[in-house]
């Protein structure tokens, strides 16, 4: 399939999060907060290394805020 510029392909990828159980218990959950990448939970999964520093910075400030540091 093409959108005029790019060739598109589809694949089935499975995955889940324990956050579903925590949220069902009424506790707020932030899920999917991580570095950018693609093909999650597949043999071709990858992380874009240039997004790692921003992710770590966001995570650190979030923990400082939650822990009152």
N, C-alpha and C positions, 0 to 999 in steps of 0.2 A: 504494500500500500504506500502511496506517496501523498504528501500535502503540497506538491508542486516544487518543493525545494529539497525535502528530506525523505528518505526511505524510512517508513515506519514498520516496526515489527512488534508483535505481541507475544508475551509468554506468561504462563501461570506461575505465580510465586506465592508461597504460603508463609505464614508467620503469625505471631501473636504477641501479646503482652500480658504480663501478670497485672498490669495496670487496670485491666478490665475487672478483675476480682476486687481490687482495692476500691475502684470507683463504685462498684455495685454495693460496697459496704458503706458508701456515703462519704468517703474520703476524697478530697480533690486530688487529681492526678495530672501531671504534665508528662505526656508521652510523645515520643518522636523528637525529643530534643537532643540532637546529635549533629555531628559534622555531615556535610552533604556527600552524596554518593549515588549509587544506583544498584539495581538488581538485588535488593535486600533479600537475605536468606537464601541466596542461590549460589551455585558454584562460581558465578561470574560477579559476585558482590565486590564492590570497590568503594573506597573513600577518596574524596578529593582532598589531597593533603593541604592545599592552599586555604581550605575552610577550617582546618583544625585549630589554629590559633584563636580565631574568633569564637569557636565553640568552647574551648577551654576557658577563655576570658568570661564568656557569658555564664558558664557553669560556676566558675569561681565566685563571681559577684552574686549569683543566685544563692550559693551556699553561705556566703558572708551575710546576706540579707536574712536568710532563714535562721541562721545560728546567732544572729545578733552581734557579729564580730566587728 
